[in-house]
């Protein structure tokens, strides 16, 4: 913020979290600037048979509103939140509120919208610019205060309406509000463009990584190698000297044991459940344990280092096949039902099959072998029947080494881009906070001057 000037004079706001504010700004509670959740009775009855935009909760995001649904007003009049063009929409439930799912409604059908009851609507009066108030509601201290005031339990915690209504903010006159809003529109749009470029780069890196892995495990590293028909529809041609073998050639997929829900205890011997198997990795956010006495009774369900584990039901392929390699753990877990595991002879083979699971041919076979009833699932035999092109051992070593090195490069580039996105988001947040709380003076700012600098 060093390049921006401060105001010449400040005063004590009288509000602890506001601190000092420009001397000509006033402290006003939000309820004096906007109506919270305007009454539906203000809507003309002549519109009841007309269409309106309809907004489920998931379509309200940070500074955006997905308007791809419409309803007849009389069909949604009861039970849903009413709003119009120009109104500020704020998600009031966790975690949407903390994620700044706030925007200004525009381009509504017939100028009218209805949406989730978990949305607050603020309709400004002539004392405040709606874009200024929109930015003010994104300010970090406001978010913290409102989050601390949430009531309810778990994922149903909500910001109380009274917290919004009585929250005091510092405001200049309407002209200065408009200037601040114009400044933030311009500067945040520039930051958002940079964020979008980084996010595009992250996506391109994912696609490039996928292509490199897929080519290496199905075509090899030698572009001049003679090719042959694999005899498998999804594989196409493979190097002539490679073998095509099904996973069952390397071992049997074992299904986990159906432990009872009341078998689990708060601490003891670890259990690997389907919730622990993510795409290419294990997560232990949801830890479960069994009595130590279960281990000797169920040794055949104990995994070892370098075993592969597969999720076999639920969203087993969203974001990629949910398969992971067992690392060295202090205690090797027992496997619960709906998880299949494959014991392999070597880490090299485990790595190659794990990389192969990213190839389009592997995914196609895996999906073809799934059955869909109430939820998608795949049997051990379905996984075992997936065909893999397999190179000789010396080439296998080269391919796994190459892919391990490639992974390091892709991960480092992705991490740098993700860090850049976070830094840009932090800058956007800091800029908004500084402008709407009077920490910087942008009255002399002009877009043309800014471009020139």
Secondary structure, DSSP 8 states (H G I E B T S, - for coil): -TTSB--S-EEE-S-TTT-EEETT-EEEEGGGTEEES--GGGS-GGGTTSEEEEE-GGGEETTEE----EEEHHHHTTTSEEEETT-EEEE-BTTTTTTT-EEE--S-GGGEEEE-TTEEEEEE-TTS-HHHHHHHTT-HHHHHHHHHT-BSSGGG-B--HHHHHH-EEEE--HHHHHHHHHHHHHHHHHHHHHHHHHHHHHHHHHHHHHHHHHHHHHH-S-TT--EEE-S-TTT-EEETT-EEEEGGGT--EEE-B---GGGEESSSEEEE-GGGEETTEE--SS-EEE-THHHHHTGGGB--TT-EEEE-BSSSSTTS--EEE----SS--EEBTTEEEE--S-HHHHHHHHHHTTSHHHHHHHHHT-EESSSEE--HHHHHT-EEEE--HHHHHHHHHHHHHHHHHHHHHHHHHHHHHHHHHHHHHHHHHHHHTTSSB-TT--HHHHHH-
